[in-house]
């Protein structure tokens, strides 16, 4: 049995060994964290269907802008979404009409007719 002053070096040795193992594990974990592949974060898109008549909230969700976005942001978002969904590039006529309707509503140009579909 270890008593008194004989136990002090043992306890100190165990503490140093424990700190060394913790440091080694920390370094390995940090290197694994840095080496992981960078995965771009995907935006969560609106999963619902369309409302019977579009409102500003839905228009903002379609274009990916706030309801209170300025005209320049709305036009920029419209162009970006329209390029990806244009009928001439294999997109849907229905979605293109909804995208145009969303732009018109957010810019205050809605004619009240809604989508052509």
C-alpha positions as CSV (number, residue, x, y, z in Angstrom):
1,X,0.0,0.0,0.0
2,X,1.3,3.5,-1.0
3,X,1.2,6.1,1.7
4,X,1.9,9.8,2.2
5,X,4.9,11.2,0.3
6,X,5.3,8.0,-1.8
7,X,1.8,8.6,-3.4
8,X,2.6,12.1,-4.6
9,X,4.8,11.1,-7.6
10,X,2.3,8.4,-8.6
11,X,-0.6,10.9,-8.7
12,X,1.5,13.4,-10.5
13,X,2.5,10.8,-13.1
14,X,-1.1,9.8,-13.7
15,X,-2.1,13.4,-14.1
16,X,0.6,14.0,-16.7
17,X,-0.3,10.8,-18.6
18,X,-4.0,11.8,-18.5
19,X,-3.2,15.3,-19.8
20,X,-1.0,13.8,-22.6
21,X,-3.7,11.4,-23.7
22,X,-6.3,14.2,-23.7
23,X,-4.0,16.5,-25.7
24,X,-3.3,13.7,-28.2
25,X,-7.0,13.0,-28.6
26,X,-7.8,16.7,-29.0
27,X,-5.1,17.1,-31.8
28,X,-6.5,14.1,-33.7
29,X,-10.0,15.3,-33.4
30,X,-9.0,18.8,-34.7
31,X,-7.1,17.3,-37.6
32,X,-10.1,15.1,-38.5
33,X,-12.4,18.2,-38.3
34,X,-10.2,20.2,-40.6
35,X,-9.8,17.4,-43.1
36,X,-13.6,16.8,-43.5
37,X,-15.0,17.8,-47.0
38,X,-16.7,21.1,-47.2
39,X,-20.4,20.5,-48.0
40,X,-22.4,23.5,-49.1
41,X,-25.5,24.1,-47.1
42,X,-28.7,23.5,-49.0
43,X,-31.4,26.1,-48.6
44,X,-34.7,24.8,-47.5
45,X,-37.3,25.6,-50.1
46,X,-41.0,26.1,-49.7
47,X,-42.7,22.6,-49.8
48,X,-46.3,23.6,-50.1
49,X,-48.5,24.0,-53.1
50,X,-49.8,27.3,-54.5
51,X,-52.6,29.3,-52.9
52,X,-55.8,29.9,-55.0
53,X,-54.8,33.5,-55.3
54,X,-51.2,34.6,-54.7
55,X,-50.4,37.0,-51.9
56,X,-47.2,38.9,-51.1
57,X,-46.1,36.2,-48.7
58,X,-46.3,33.4,-51.3
59,X,-44.7,35.7,-53.9
60,X,-41.8,36.2,-51.6
61,X,-41.4,32.5,-51.0
62,X,-41.5,31.8,-54.7
63,X,-38.7,34.3,-55.5
64,X,-36.8,33.7,-52.3
65,X,-36.9,37.3,-51.1
66,X,-38.7,39.1,-48.2
67,X,-42.1,40.5,-48.8
68,X,-40.7,44.0,-48.2
69,X,-37.7,43.6,-50.6
70,X,-36.9,46.5,-52.9
71,X,-37.6,46.4,-56.6
72,X,-33.9,45.8,-57.5
73,X,-33.8,42.6,-55.3
74,X,-37.1,41.4,-56.7
75,X,-35.9,41.8,-60.3
76,X,-32.6,40.1,-59.5
77,X,-34.3,37.2,-57.8
78,X,-36.9,36.9,-60.6
79,X,-34.1,36.7,-63.2
80,X,-32.2,34.1,-61.3
81,X,-35.3,31.9,-60.7
82,X,-36.6,32.4,-64.3
83,X,-33.3,31.3,-65.8
84,X,-33.6,28.0,-64.0
85,X,-37.2,27.5,-64.9
86,X,-37.7,29.1,-68.3
87,X,-39.9,27.1,-70.7
88,X,-37.4,27.6,-73.5
89,X,-34.7,25.9,-71.4
90,X,-37.0,22.9,-70.5
91,X,-38.8,24.5,-67.6
92,X,-42.5,24.5,-67.0
93,X,-44.9,27.1,-68.5
94,X,-47.0,26.9,-65.3
95,X,-44.0,27.6,-63.0
96,X,-42.9,30.4,-65.3
97,X,-46.3,32.0,-65.1
98,X,-46.2,31.7,-61.3
99,X,-42.7,33.2,-61.1
100,X,-43.9,36.2,-63.3
101,X,-47.0,36.6,-61.2
102,X,-44.9,36.7,-58.0
103,X,-42.7,39.4,-59.5
104,X,-45.7,41.4,-60.5
105,X,-47.3,41.2,-57.1
106,X,-44.1,42.2,-55.3
107,X,-43.5,45.1,-57.7
108,X,-47.2,46.2,-57.3
109,X,-48.0,45.5,-60.9
110,X,-50.6,42.8,-60.4
111,X,-53.5,43.0,-62.8
112,X,-55.7,40.8,-60.6
113,X,-55.9,38.1,-63.3
114,X,-53.5,35.8,-61.6
115,X,-51.8,32.9,-63.3
116,X,-52.8,31.9,-66.9
117,X,-53.3,28.4,-65.7
